[in-house]
């Protein structure tokens, strides 16, 4: 029997890039290639890059350099590949360079430099494909690209305009994940709220019934997978459009995880206009109040940018005031980064780098106090959690519905040594800090 050619794989960047990696890996396995866990054993290496901010560009270029040094045969894909010839200039020895969501082009490059096996064993690939996440949760990407032209962002120039996946295809992937034992599906895209806009919400089909290609209908269908409470459906990258209000009752009814990841970015109407972002701080506050009136247990996560070009001290304080009034549960803040190609770089009155970082730190100090207050309210309550890891000495690390993997906090179960990753557990909360919760298994 011939030995299958081996491909090494390095995946960098956001969950959307991770899904791209999963698709490439699935296709490699479908065609009979083996996946190598080391540079030395691989016949060539694929590096999926990120190019969103300068630090990510540096990390990606370093990863390519390491792969070349350790293996010598490297194919580059991902967002950095869409940023002109920076990869070729830095690493001229790479075999090929493609942009993001380019599975077909990556496979063509692999075929050119490492011919596919003559007898691919397609039965080696499970229906859900090859996943880089733990078996109990998975990302479900519903679209590519974005129609917005936010002045701080270069994603559309790398990933193109919005391209929604057929709803039947999305639901089939979700069903395959569920059958494979996935207990949490994280819905991702560049703009989840805009799903279907590009195809005018065209009606598709799932299990013989018509289903409109729209976020609300998709979410309702996803909530029907499994039994009640059998699978968490978590929404990420949701713009605060009015139709988002339609999914909040599903959260109140316990069908949809009461969690929204909404990137507000700022609270000053003038700065939001300069950013070319939808809505204003006042409208967002009204919407948050309305969401909490319908579903008091909702967790709202967001991201903000401090030190955007032209931002005054007064406008920064307006963002702090918004933070205090909104009392968001989970928040991240970035100091503005002048990413090459972003239109915001040309705006007047740039904020000095030291002041940008100082404002970011002040912002996070305010949010830390808010987060500490909100988590303290959970002491004494009982939460359903999903176990991610178990340390036989230190107990289990789990997440509640308020905690997305890798970006939010965790729930540490002191007496959870006998649990297993992927288990559901019920925990009584005994202690909290600004980020995490501690508890014991409920009687």
SULVENVEN-V300697 format. One line per field, one symbol per residue. phi: phi as a letter, one per 20 degrees, with the letter a starting at -180 (. if undefined). A space follows every 50 residues. Layout:
phi=???
This chain:
phi=.feffddebcddnegffffgfffffffgffenfedeecffeeebcddedc cfcgfffffffffffffffecndcddcnfffeemdgffffcfeffaccef kcgfffffffgfdbgfffcfefffefgemedeegfebbecedbdmbefcg feddggfednfgcffgfffffffffffffenfdbddfcafbffegngfdl lgfdcblndfbffbgffffgfffefmegmebeddedlefffgffgfefgf ffenedgfbcdcffmacfgffffffmdfmcgffffffffffffecgefdd dbcccdmfgnfefffffffffggffflffcbccdfgdffgnffffefflf eggffgfffgffgffffffffffffffefnedcecdfdbcdgeenddcce fecffmddecdedfdefefcgnfebdceedbbcfccccacgff
